[in-house]
């Protein structure tokens, strides 16, 4: 399950939910096994220069090789930029988690206590 974070200057007029959905769609089009893409958006009122930083994290898998990385990176850049109607500094980081990362679903016990 990939994860995408948008970090951007608050003066940038974007629809963060639409961008997160676009990112998920692009990832799924490049890797049908990826599943849903969790996402968060972090606008900040304190910034220096108008910018957008996108960080996408994924688990490493055999088919996610150097060619996959280039193709996904390029598709994400083109797809996201198509949604932005204002000039800004643009950064995109595609990262792969290491063995210290865990991702799964948490379901609390009925009593509200952890099982």
Backbone as XML, in Angstrom:
<?xml version="1.0"?>
<chain id="A" units="angstrom">
  <residue number="1" name="UNK">
    <atom name="N" x="0.842" y="-1.161" z="0.000"/>
    <atom name="CA" x="0.000" y="0.000" z="0.000"/>
    <atom name="C" x="0.898" y="1.239" z="0.000"/>
  </residue>
  <residue number="2" name="UNK">
    <atom name="N" x="1.005" y="1.928" z="-1.120"/>
    <atom name="CA" x="1.845" y="3.131" z="-1.196"/>
    <atom name="C" x="1.305" y="4.251" z="-0.310"/>
  </residue>
  <residue number="3" name="UNK">
    <atom name="N" x="2.135" y="5.243" z="-0.094"/>
    <atom name="CA" x="1.762" y="6.420" z="0.683"/>
    <atom name="C" x="2.291" y="7.657" z="-0.035"/>
  </residue>
  <residue number="4" name="UNK">
    <atom name="N" x="1.443" y="8.677" z="-0.145"/>
    <atom name="CA" x="1.855" y="9.929" z="-0.789"/>
    <atom name="C" x="1.626" y="11.090" z="0.170"/>
  </residue>
  <residue number="5" name="UNK">
    <atom name="N" x="2.627" y="11.946" z="0.302"/>
    <atom name="CA" x="2.516" y="13.172" z="1.085"/>
    <atom name="C" x="2.709" y="14.358" z="0.160"/>
  </residue>
  <residue number="6" name="UNK">
    <atom name="N" x="1.816" y="15.327" z="0.291"/>
    <atom name="CA" x="1.950" y="16.595" z="-0.421"/>
    <atom name="C" x="2.350" y="17.638" z="0.611"/>
  </residue>
  <residue number="7" name="UNK">
    <atom name="N" x="3.444" y="18.311" z="0.376"/>
    <atom name="CA" x="3.887" y="19.406" z="1.235"/>
    <atom name="C" x="4.003" y="20.623" z="0.330"/>
  </residue>
  <residue number="8" name="UNK">
    <atom name="N" x="3.280" y="21.693" z="0.683"/>
    <atom name="CA" x="3.246" y="22.810" z="-0.250"/>
    <atom name="C" x="2.984" y="24.134" z="0.448"/>
  </residue>
  <residue number="9" name="UNK">
    <atom name="N" x="3.392" y="25.199" z="-0.218"/>
    <atom name="CA" x="3.148" y="26.542" z="0.292"/>
    <atom name="C" x="1.668" y="26.863" z="0.145"/>
  </residue>
  <residue number="10" name="UNK">
    <atom name="N" x="1.114" y="27.489" z="1.176"/>
    <atom name="CA" x="-0.333" y="27.719" z="1.229"/>
    <atom name="C" x="-0.823" y="28.679" z="0.153"/>
  </residue>
  <residue number="11" name="UNK">
    <atom name="N" x="0.076" y="29.415" z="-0.488"/>
    <atom name="CA" x="-0.354" y="30.322" z="-1.554"/>
    <atom name="C" x="-0.598" y="29.600" z="-2.876"/>
  </residue>
  <residue number="12" name="UNK">
    <atom name="N" x="-0.258" y="28.318" z="-2.927"/>
    <atom name="CA" x="-0.436" y="27.537" z="-4.149"/>
    <atom name="C" x="-1.877" y="27.051" z="-4.222"/>
  </residue>
  <residue number="13" name="UNK">
    <atom name="N" x="-2.593" y="27.475" z="-5.231"/>
    <atom name="CA" x="-4.006" y="27.138" z="-5.381"/>
    <atom name="C" x="-4.135" y="25.768" z="-6.058"/>
  </residue>
  <residue number="14" name="UNK">
    <atom name="N" x="-4.176" y="24.729" z="-5.218"/>
    <atom name="CA" x="-4.317" y="23.356" z="-5.721"/>
    <atom name="C" x="-5.462" y="22.680" z="-4.980"/>
  </residue>
  <residue number="15" name="UNK">
    <atom name="N" x="-5.944" y="21.597" z="-5.561"/>
    <atom name="CA" x="-6.937" y="20.756" z="-4.908"/>
    <atom name="C" x="-6.185" y="19.515" z="-4.415"/>
  </residue>
  <residue number="16" name="UNK">
    <atom name="N" x="-5.770" y="19.487" z="-3.145"/>
    <atom name="CA" x="-4.933" y="18.379" z="-2.676"/>
    <atom name="C" x="-5.613" y="17.019" z="-2.763"/>
  </residue>
  <residue number="17" name="UNK">
    <atom name="N" x="-6.913" y="16.953" z="-2.527"/>
    <atom name="CA" x="-7.609" y="15.668" z="-2.622"/>
    <atom name="C" x="-7.595" y="15.159" z="-4.064"/>
  </residue>
  <residue number="18" name="UNK">
    <atom name="N" x="-7.804" y="16.049" z="-5.021"/>
    <atom name="CA" x="-7.748" y="15.650" z="-6.435"/>
    <atom name="C" x="-6.338" y="15.177" z="-6.798"/>
  </residue>
  <residue number="19" name="UNK">
    <atom name="N" x="-5.312" y="15.847" z="-6.275"/>
    <atom name="CA" x="-3.937" y="15.422" z="-6.554"/>
    <atom name="C" x="-3.657" y="14.050" z="-5.960"/>
  </residue>
  <residue number="20" name="UNK">
    <atom name="N" x="-4.113" y="13.816" z="-4.726"/>
    <atom name="CA" x="-3.894" y="12.512" z="-4.102"/>
    <atom name="C" x="-4.612" y="11.406" z="-4.878"/>
  </residue>
  <residue number="21" name="UNK">
    <atom name="N" x="-5.804" y="11.680" z="-5.341"/>
    <atom name="CA" x="-6.533" y="10.693" z="-6.158"/>
    <atom name="C" x="-5.810" y="10.456" z="-7.481"/>
  </residue>
  <residue number="22" name="UNK">
    <atom name="N" x="-5.282" y="11.523" z="-8.081"/>
    <atom name="CA" x="-4.546" y="11.392" z="-9.347"/>
    <atom name="C" x="-3.292" y="10.553" z="-9.142"/>
  </residue>
  <residue number="23" name="UNK">
    <atom name="N" x="-2.586" y="10.809" z="-8.049"/>
    <atom name="CA" x="-1.377" y="10.035" z="-7.748"/>
    <atom name="C" x="-1.724" y="8.558" z="-7.592"/>
  </residue>
  <residue number="24" name="UNK">
    <atom name="N" x="-2.780" y="8.259" z="-6.844"/>
    <atom name="CA" x="-3.209" y="6.872" z="-6.666"/>
    <atom name="C" x="-3.525" y="6.220" z="-8.016"/>
  </residue>
  <residue number="25" name="UNK">
    <atom name="N" x="-4.250" y="6.930" z="-8.854"/>
    <atom name="CA" x="-4.628" y="6.402" z="-10.165"/>
    <atom name="C" x="-3.398" y="6.117" z="-11.023"/>
  </residue>
  <residue number="26" name="UNK">
    <atom name="N" x="-2.436" y="7.008" z="-11.000"/>
    <atom name="CA" x="-1.215" y="6.823" z="-11.796"/>
    <atom name="C" x="-0.427" y="5.622" z="-11.285"/>
  </residue>
  <residue number="27" name="UNK">
    <atom name="N" x="-0.282" y="5.521" z="-9.965"/>
    <atom name="CA" x="0.445" y="4.374" z="-9.400"/>
    <atom name="C" x="-0.243" y="3.075" z="-9.803"/>
  </residue>
  <residue number="28" name="UNK">
    <atom name="N" x="-1.568" y="3.026" z="-9.678"/>
    <atom name="CA" x="-2.295" y="1.809" z="-10.031"/>
    <atom name="C" x="-2.198" y="1.495" z="-11.520"/>
  </residue>
  <residue number="29" name="UNK">
    <atom name="N" x="-2.101" y="2.517" z="-12.359"/>
    <atom name="CA" x="-1.956" y="2.264" z="-13.803"/>
    <atom name="C" x="-0.580" y="1.704" z="-14.150"/>
  </residue>
  <residue number="30" name="UNK">
    <atom name="N" x="0.414" y="1.999" z="-13.331"/>
    <atom name="CA" x="1.771" y="1.501" z="-13.560"/>
    <atom name="C" x="2.038" y="0.177" z="-12.846"/>
  </residue>
  <residue number="31" name="UNK">
    <atom name="N" x="1.251" y="-0.084" z="-11.782"/>
    <atom name="CA" x="1.445" y="-1.294" z="-10.985"/>
    <atom name="C" x="0.097" y="-1.733" z="-10.417"/>
  </residue>
  <residue number="32" name="UNK">
    <atom name="N" x="-0.551" y="-2.647" z="-11.095"/>
    <atom name="CA" x="-1.893" y="-3.097" z="-10.705"/>
    <atom name="C" x="-1.902" y="-3.793" z="-9.347"/>
  </residue>
  <residue number="33" name="UNK">
    <atom name="N" x="-0.749" y="-4.199" z="-8.843"/>
    <atom name="CA" x="-0.674" y="-4.875" z="-7.546"/>
    <atom name="C" x="-0.505" y="-3.895" z="-6.389"/>
  </residue>
  <residue number="34" name="UNK">
    <atom name="N" x="-0.442" y="-2.614" z="-6.670"/>
    <atom name="CA" x="-0.094" y="-1.627" z="-5.633"/>
    <atom name="C" x="-1.165" y="-1.415" z="-4.576"/>
  </residue>
  <residue number="35" name="UNK">
    <atom name="N" x="-2.423" y="-1.596" z="-4.917"/>
    <atom name="CA" x="-3.503" y="-1.348" z="-3.961"/>
    <atom name="C" x="-3.767" y="0.134" z="-3.782"/>
  </residue>
  <residue number="36" name="UNK">
    <atom name="N" x="-4.507" y="0.456" z="-2.726"/>
    <atom name="CA" x="-4.834" y="1.851" z="-2.445"/>
    <atom name="C" x="-3.575" y="2.618" z="-2.062"/>
  </residue>
  <residue number="37" name="UNK">
    <atom name="N" x="-3.599" y="3.916" z="-2.297"/>
    <atom name="CA" x="-2.485" y="4.787" z="-1.911"/>
    <atom name="C" x="-2.980" y="5.728" z="-0.816"/>
  </residue>
  <residue number="38" name="UNK">
    <atom name="N" x="-2.475" y="5.536" z="0.398"/>
    <atom name="CA" x="-2.798" y="6.443" z="1.494"/>
    <atom name="C" x="-2.187" y="7.800" z="1.151"/>
  </residue>
  <residue number="39" name="UNK">
    <atom name="N" x="-2.799" y="8.869" z="1.630"/>
    <atom name="CA" x="-2.239" y="10.173" z="1.316"/>
    <atom name="C" x="-2.583" y="11.227" z="2.343"/>
  </residue>
  <residue number="40" name="UNK">
    <atom name="N" x="-1.690" y="12.190" z="2.465"/>
    <atom name="CA" x="-1.878" y="13.340" z="3.356"/>
    <atom name="C" x="-1.403" y="14.592" z="2.633"/>
  </residue>
  <residue number="41" name="UNK">
    <atom name="N" x="-2.020" y="15.717" z="2.990"/>
    <atom name="CA" x="-1.628" y="17.003" z="2.417"/>
    <atom name="C" x="-1.275" y="17.957" z="3.545"/>
  </residue>
  <residue number="42" name="UNK">
    <atom name="N" x="-0.160" y="18.646" z="3.382"/>
    <atom name="CA" x="0.346" y="19.550" z="4.408"/>
    <atom name="C" x="0.631" y="20.924" z="3.812"/>
  </residue>
  <residue number="43" name="UNK">
    <atom name="N" x="-0.372" y="21.796" z="3.785"/>
    <atom name="CA" x="-0.085" y="23.168" z="3.360"/>
    <atom name="C" x="0.589" y="23.914" z="4.515"/>
  </residue>
  <residue number="44" name="UNK">
    <atom name="N" x="1.466" y="24.827" z="4.197"/>
    <atom name="CA" x="2.105" y="25.610" z="5.245"/>
    <atom name="C" x="2.040" y="27.099" z="4.919"/>
  </residue>
  <residue number="45" name="UNK">
    <atom name="N" x="1.723" y="27.871" z="5.932"/>
    <atom name="CA" x="1.674" y="29.328" z="5.777"/>
    <atom name="C" x="3.065" y="29.932" z="5.901"/>
  </residue>
  <residue number="46" name="UNK">
    <atom name="N" x="4.006" y="29.190" z="6.459"/>
    <atom name="CA" x="5.386" y="29.652" z="6.593"/>
    <atom name="C" x="6.225" y="28.992" z="5.514"/>
  </residue>
  <residue number="47" name="UNK">
    <atom name="N" x="6.648" y="29.765" z="4.543"/>
    <atom name="CA" x="7.415" y="29.191" z="3.439"/>
    <atom name="C" x="8.278" y="30.263" z="2.791"/>
  </residue>
  <residue number="48" name="UNK">
    <atom name="N" x="9.217" y="29.811" z="2.011"/>
    <atom name="CA" x="10.087" y="30.668" z="1.227"/>
    <atom name="C" x="10.003" y="30.174" z="-0.216"/>
  </residue>
  <residue number="49" name="UNK">
    <atom name="N" x="9.346" y="30.900" z="-1.050"/>
    <atom name="CA" x="9.091" y="30.583" z="-2.450"/>
    <atom name="C" x="7.929" y="29.584" z="-2.587"/>
  </residue>
  <residue number="50" name="UNK">
    <atom name="N" x="7.094" y="29.816" z="-3.552"/>
    <atom name="CA" x="5.948" y="28.952" z="-3.824"/>
    <atom name="C" x="6.453" y="27.600" z="-4.312"/>
  </residue>
  <residue number="51" name="UNK">
    <atom name="N" x="5.986" y="26.530" z="-3.690"/>
    <atom name="CA" x="6.511" y="25.210" z="-4.054"/>
    <atom name="C" x="5.522" y="24.092" z="-3.727"/>
  </residue>
  <residue number="52" name="UNK">
    <atom name="N" x="5.786" y="22.941" z="-4.323"/>
    <atom name="CA" x="5.081" y="21.694" z="-4.040"/>
    <atom name="C" x="6.121" y="20.583" z="-3.988"/>
  </residue>
  <residue number="53" name="UNK">
    <atom name="N" x="6.118" y="19.844" z="-2.881"/>
    <atom name="CA" x="6.975" y="18.668" z="-2.733"/>
    <atom name="C" x="6.061" y="17.468" z="-2.579"/>
  </residue>
  <residue number="54" name="UNK">
    <atom name="N" x="6.246" y="16.476" z="-3.430"/>
    <atom name="CA" x="5.483" y="15.232" z="-3.362"/>
    <atom name="C" x="6.455" y="14.122" z="-2.991"/>
  </residue>
  <residue number="55" name="UNK">
    <atom name="N" x="6.110" y="13.395" z="-1.926"/>
    <atom name="CA" x="6.906" y="12.248" z="-1.512"/>
    <atom name="C" x="6.018" y="11.011" z="-1.580"/>
  </residue>
  <residue number="56" name="UNK">
    <atom name="N" x="6.432" y="10.052" z="-2.387"/>
    <atom name="CA" x="5.694" y="8.803" z="-2.545"/>
    <atom name="C" x="6.578" y="7.680" z="-2.023"/>
  </residue>
  <residue number="57" name="UNK">
    <atom name="N" x="6.036" y="6.915" z="-1.074"/>
    <atom name="CA" x="6.761" y="5.784" z="-0.492"/>
    <atom name="C" x="6.070" y="4.486" z="-0.890"/>
  </residue>
  <residue number="58" name="UNK">
    <atom name="N" x="6.897" y="3.503" z="-1.243"/>
    <atom name="CA" x="6.378" y="2.191" z="-1.636"/>
    <atom name="C" x="7.271" y="1.112" z="-1.042"/>
  </residue>
  <residue number="59" name="UNK">
    <atom name="N" x="6.728" y="-0.086" z="-0.958"/>
    <atom name="CA" x="7.544" y="-1.225" z="-0.551"/>
    <atom name="C" x="8.351" y="-1.708" z="-1.751"/>
  </residue>
  <residue number="60" name="UNK">
    <atom name="N" x="9.582" y="-2.141" z="-1.528"/>
    <atom name="CA" x="10.362" y="-2.683" z="-2.640"/>
    <atom name="C" x="9.812" y="-4.052" z="-3.060"/>
  </residue>
  <residue number="61" name="UNK">
    <atom name="N" x="9.743" y="-4.261" z="-4.353"/>
    <atom name="CA" x="9.312" y="-5.550" z="-4.895"/>
    <atom name="C" x="10.158" y="-5.816" z="-6.132"/>
  </residue>
  <residue number="62" name="UNK">
    <atom name="N" x="10.263" y="-7.057" z="-6.509"/>
    <atom name="CA" x="11.138" y="-7.451" z="-7.616"/>
    <atom name="C" x="10.816" y="-6.679" z="-8.892"/>
  </residue>
  <residue number="63" name="UNK">
    <atom name="N" x="9.531" y="-6.490" z="-9.192"/>
    <atom name="CA" x="9.159" y="-5.837" z="-10.446"/>
    <atom name="C" x="9.331" y="-4.314" z="-10.386"/>
  </residue>
  <residue number="64" name="UNK">
    <atom name="N" x="9.602" y="-3.764" z="-9.227"/>
    <atom name="CA" x="9.809" y="-2.321" z="-9.090"/>
    <atom name="C" x="11.296" y="-2.015" z="-9.237"/>
  </residue>
  <residue number="65" name="UNK">
    <atom name="N" x="11.764" y="-2.231" z="-10.445"/>
    <atom name="CA" x="13.169" y="-2.042" z="-10.767"/>
    <atom name="C" x="13.429" y="-0.623" z="-11.272"/>
  </residue>
  <residue number="66" name="UNK">
    <atom name="N" x="14.630" y="-0.376" z="-11.771"/>
    <atom name="CA" x="15.012" y="0.961" z="-12.228"/>
    <atom name="C" x="14.106" y="1.467" z="-13.350"/>
  </residue>
  <residue number="67" name="UNK">
    <atom name="N" x="13.719" y="0.598" z="-14.276"/>
    <atom name="CA" x="12.804" y="1.014" z="-15.349"/>
    <atom name="C" x="11.436" y="1.410" z="-14.778"/>
  </residue>
  <residue number="68" name="UNK">
    <atom name="N" x="10.941" y="0.628" z="-13.837"/>
    <atom name="CA" x="9.673" y="0.945" z="-13.193"/>
    <atom name="C" x="9.747" y="2.308" z="-12.515"/>
  </residue>
  <residue number="69" name="UNK">
    <atom name="N" x="10.826" y="2.553" z="-11.798"/>
    <atom name="CA" x="10.993" y="3.823" z="-11.085"/>
    <atom name="C" x="10.963" y="4.992" z="-12.067"/>
  </residue>
  <residue number="70" name="UNK">
    <atom name="N" x="11.700" y="4.890" z="-13.147"/>
    <atom name="CA" x="11.726" y="5.976" z="-14.155"/>
    <atom name="C" x="10.345" y="6.198" z="-14.758"/>
  </residue>
  <residue number="71" name="UNK">
    <atom name="N" x="9.680" y="5.125" z="-15.120"/>
    <atom name="CA" x="8.358" y="5.249" z="-15.741"/>
    <atom name="C" x="7.332" y="5.831" z="-14.777"/>
  </residue>
  <residue number="72" name="UNK">
    <atom name="N" x="7.341" y="5.371" z="-13.537"/>
    <atom name="CA" x="6.397" y="5.885" z="-12.558"/>
    <atom name="C" x="6.704" y="7.337" z="-12.227"/>
  </residue>
  <residue number="73" name="UNK">
    <atom name="N" x="7.969" y="7.647" z="-12.021"/>
    <atom name="CA" x="8.362" y="9.031" z="-11.724"/>
    <atom name="C" x="7.909" y="9.972" z="-12.825"/>
  </residue>
  <residue number="74" name="UNK">
    <atom name="N" x="8.167" y="9.600" z="-14.067"/>
    <atom name="CA" x="7.787" y="10.451" z="-15.196"/>
    <atom name="C" x="6.274" y="10.588" z="-15.319"/>
  </residue>
  <residue number="75" name="UNK">
    <atom name="N" x="5.557" y="9.480" z="-15.135"/>
    <atom name="CA" x="4.089" y="9.524" z="-15.218"/>
    <atom name="C" x="3.508" y="10.387" z="-14.100"/>
  </residue>
  <residue number="76" name="UNK">
    <atom name="N" x="4.074" y="10.284" z="-12.889"/>
    <atom name="CA" x="3.606" y="11.114" z="-11.782"/>
    <atom name="C" x="3.874" y="12.589" z="-12.050"/>
  </residue>
  <residue number="77" name="UNK">
    <atom name="N" x="5.052" y="12.906" z="-12.537"/>
    <atom name="CA" x="5.374" y="14.310" z="-12.816"/>
    <atom name="C" x="4.420" y="14.899" z="-13.858"/>
  </residue>
  <residue number="78" name="UNK">
    <atom name="N" x="4.225" y="14.203" z="-14.940"/>
    <atom name="CA" x="3.335" y="14.690" z="-16.004"/>
    <atom name="C" x="1.898" y="14.799" z="-15.494"/>
  </residue>
  <residue number="79" name="UNK">
    <atom name="N" x="1.420" y="13.771" z="-14.801"/>
    <atom name="CA" x="0.042" y="13.749" z="-14.333"/>
    <atom name="C" x="-0.256" y="14.798" z="-13.286"/>
  </residue>
  <residue number="80" name="UNK">
    <atom name="N" x="0.657" y="14.990" z="-12.353"/>
    <atom name="CA" x="0.438" y="15.984" z="-11.306"/>
    <atom name="C" x="0.539" y="17.394" z="-11.872"/>
  </residue>
  <residue number="81" name="UNK">
    <atom name="N" x="1.543" y="17.643" z="-12.693"/>
    <atom name="CA" x="1.697" y="18.987" z="-13.264"/>
    <atom name="C" x="0.478" y="19.380" z="-14.104"/>
  </residue>
  <residue number="82" name="UNK">
    <atom name="N" x="-0.201" y="18.411" z="-14.689"/>
    <atom name="CA" x="-1.402" y="18.714" z="-15.473"/>
    <atom name="C" x="-2.522" y="19.268" z="-14.591"/>
  </residue>
  <residue number="83" name="UNK">
    <atom name="N" x="-2.448" y="19.032" z="-13.288"/>
    <atom name="CA" x="-3.465" y="19.493" z="-12.337"/>
    <atom name="C" x="-3.117" y="20.847" z="-11.712"/>
  </residue>
  <residue number="84" name="UNK">
    <atom name="N" x="-1.915" y="21.352" z="-11.961"/>
    <atom name="CA" x="-1.464" y="22.594" z="-11.318"/>
    <atom name="C" x="-1.535" y="23.730" z="-12.327"/>
  </residue>
  <residue number="85" name="UNK">
    <atom name="N" x="-2.258" y="24.790" z="-11.974"/>
    <atom name="CA" x="-2.470" y="25.910" z="-12.893"/>
    <atom name="C" x="-1.711" y="27.165" z="-12.494"/>
  </residue>
  <residue number="86" name="UNK">
    <atom name="N" x="-0.659" y="27.025" z="-11.704"/>
    <atom name="CA" x="0.122" y="28.179" z="-11.277"/>
    <atom name="C" x="1.599" y="27.805" z="-11.279"/>
  </residue>
  <residue number="87" name="UNK">
    <atom name="N" x="2.466" y="28.784" z="-11.514"/>
    <atom name="CA" x="3.901" y="28.483" z="-11.461"/>
    <atom name="C" x="4.331" y="28.172" z="-10.026"/>
  </residue>
  <residue number="88" name="UNK">
    <atom name="N" x="5.224" y="27.220" z="-9.895"/>
    <atom name="CA" x="5.755" y="26.870" z="-8.575"/>
    <atom name="C" x="7.004" y="26.015" z="-8.757"/>
  </residue>
  <residue number="89" name="UNK">
    <atom name="N" x="7.826" y="25.985" z="-7.714"/>
    <atom name="CA" x="8.921" y="25.026" z="-7.685"/>
    <atom name="C" x="8.287" y="23.653" z="-7.443"/>
  </residue>
  <residue number="90" name="UNK">
    <atom name="N" x="8.748" y="22.651" z="-8.179"/>
    <atom name="CA" x="8.148" y="21.323" z="-8.130"/>
    <atom name="C" x="9.223" y="20.302" z="-7.788"/>
  </residue>
  <residue number="91" name="UNK">
    <atom name="N" x="8.940" y="19.476" z="-6.777"/>
    <atom name="CA" x="9.855" y="18.393" z="-6.409"/>
    <atom name="C" x="9.046" y="17.123" z="-6.201"/>
  </residue>
  <residue number="92" name="UNK">
    <atom name="N" x="9.617" y="16.010" z="-6.636"/>
    <atom name="CA" x="8.969" y="14.712" z="-6.513"/>
    <atom name="C" x="10.004" y="13.698" z="-6.057"/>
  </residue>
  <residue number="93" name="UNK">
    <atom name="N" x="9.705" y="12.993" z="-4.973"/>
    <atom name="CA" x="10.605" y="11.961" z="-4.464"/>
    <atom name="C" x="9.853" y="10.634" z="-4.424"/>
  </residue>
  <residue number="94" name="UNK">
    <atom name="N" x="10.374" y="9.659" z="-5.114"/>
    <atom name="CA" x="9.831" y="8.306" z="-5.099"/>
    <atom name="C" x="10.793" y="7.470" z="-4.265"/>
  </residue>
  <residue number="95" name="UNK">
    <atom name="N" x="10.295" y="6.994" z="-3.118"/>
    <atom name="CA" x="11.150" y="6.305" z="-2.159"/>
    <atom name="C" x="10.648" y="4.888" z="-1.906"/>
  </residue>
  <residue number="96" name="UNK">
    <atom name="N" x="11.581" y="4.032" z="-1.524"/>
    <atom name="CA" x="11.231" y="2.665" z="-1.178"/>
    <atom name="C" x="11.597" y="2.398" z="0.272"/>
  </residue>
  <residue number="97" name="UNK">
    <atom name="N" x="10.667" y="1.820" z="1.006"/>
    <atom name="CA" x="10.857" y="1.546" z="2.425"/>
    <atom name="C" x="11.861" y="0.417" z="2.613"/>
  </residue>
  <residue number="98" name="UNK">
    <atom name="N" x="12.511" y="0.420" z="3.773"/>
    <atom name="CA" x="13.455" y="-0.654" z="4.072"/>
    <atom name="C" x="12.814" y="-1.659" z="5.032"/>
  </residue>
  <residue number="99" name="UNK">
    <atom name="N" x="13.613" y="-2.606" z="5.511"/>
    <atom name="CA" x="13.079" y="-3.677" z="6.353"/>
    <atom name="C" x="12.613" y="-3.177" z="7.723"/>
  </residue>
  <residue number="100" name="UNK">
    <atom name="N" x="12.900" y="-1.941" z="8.068"/>
    <atom name="CA" x="12.447" y="-1.383" z="9.331"/>
    <atom name="C" x="11.038" y="-0.808" z="9.274"/>
  </residue>
  <residue number="101" name="UNK">
    <atom name="N" x="10.408" y="-0.869" z="8.126"/>
    <atom name="CA" x="9.085" y="-0.285" z="7.927"/>
    <atom name="C" x="8.015" y="-1.363" z="8.034"/>
  </residue>
  <residue number="102" name="UNK">
    <atom name="N" x="6.926" y="-1.049" z="8.707"/>
    <atom name="CA" x="5.795" y="-1.972" z="8.779"/>
    <atom name="C" x="4.557" y="-1.232" z="8.284"/>
  </residue>
  <residue number="103" name="UNK">
    <atom name="N" x="3.740" y="-1.923" z="7.531"/>
    <atom name="CA" x="2.467" y="-1.363" z="7.095"/>
    <atom name="C" x="1.425" y="-2.465" z="7.139"/>
  </residue>
  <residue number="104" name="UNK">
    <atom name="N" x="0.295" y="-2.156" z="7.737"/>
    <atom name="CA" x="-0.794" y="-3.111" z="7.836"/>
    <atom name="C" x="-2.034" y="-2.365" z="8.290"/>
  </residue>
  <residue number="105" name="UNK">
    <atom name="N" x="-3.078" y="-3.073" z="8.612"/>
    <atom name="CA" x="-4.311" y="-2.458" z="9.097"/>
    <atom name="C" x="-4.446" y="-2.733" z="10.585"/>
  </residue>
  <residue number="106" name="UNK">
    <atom name="N" x="-4.925" y="-1.750" z="11.314"/>
    <atom name="CA" x="-5.186" y="-1.901" z="12.746"/>
    <atom name="C" x="-6.688" y="-1.907" z="12.971"/>
  </residue>
  <residue number="107" name="UNK">
    <atom name="N" x="-7.176" y="-2.897" z="13.675"/>
    <atom name="CA" x="-8.587" y="-2.975" z="14.046"/>
    <atom name="C" x="-8.642" y="-3.111" z="15.562"/>
  </residue>
  <residue number="108" name="UNK">
    <atom name="N" x="-9.170" y="-2.088" z="16.247"/>
    <atom name="CA" x="-9.225" y="-2.168" z="17.719"/>
    <atom name="C" x="-10.148" y="-3.285" z="18.175"/>
  </residue>
  <residue number="109" name="UNK">
    <atom name="N" x="-9.810" y="-3.818" z="19.327"/>
    <atom name="CA" x="-10.673" y="-4.834" z="19.950"/>
    <atom name="C" x="-11.995" y="-4.175" z="20.328"/>
  </residue>
  <residue number="110" name="UNK">
    <atom name="N" x="-13.088" y="-4.930" z="20.372"/>
    <atom name="CA" x="-14.409" y="-4.358" z="20.695"/>
    <atom name="C" x="-14.442" y="-3.552" z="21.980"/>
  </residue>
  <residue number="111" name="UNK">
    <atom name="N" x="-13.645" y="-3.905" z="22.960"/>
    <atom name="CA" x="-13.650" y="-3.196" z="24.239"/>
    <atom name="C" x="-12.947" y="-1.844" z="24.131"/>
  </residue>
  <residue number="112" name="UNK">
    <atom name="N" x="-12.315" y="-1.596" z="22.989"/>
    <atom name="CA" x="-11.538" y="-0.373" z="22.829"/>
    <atom name="C" x="-10.091" y="-0.553" z="23.217"/>
  </residue>
  <residue number="113" name="UNK">
    <atom name="N" x="-9.775" y="-1.722" z="23.778"/>
    <atom name="CA" x="-8.389" y="-2.018" z="24.154"/>
    <atom name="C" x="-7.718" y="-2.763" z="23.020"/>
  </residue>
  <residue number="114" name="UNK">
    <atom name="N" x="-6.442" y="-2.574" z="22.915"/>
    <atom name="CA" x="-5.710" y="-3.264" z="21.855"/>
    <atom name="C" x="-5.667" y="-4.750" z="22.135"/>
  </residue>
  <residue number="115" name="UNK">
    <atom name="N" x="-5.783" y="-5.530" z="21.081"/>
    <atom name="CA" x="-5.752" y="-6.999" z="21.224"/>
    <atom name="C" x="-4.335" y="-7.487" z="21.248"/>
  </residue>
</chain>
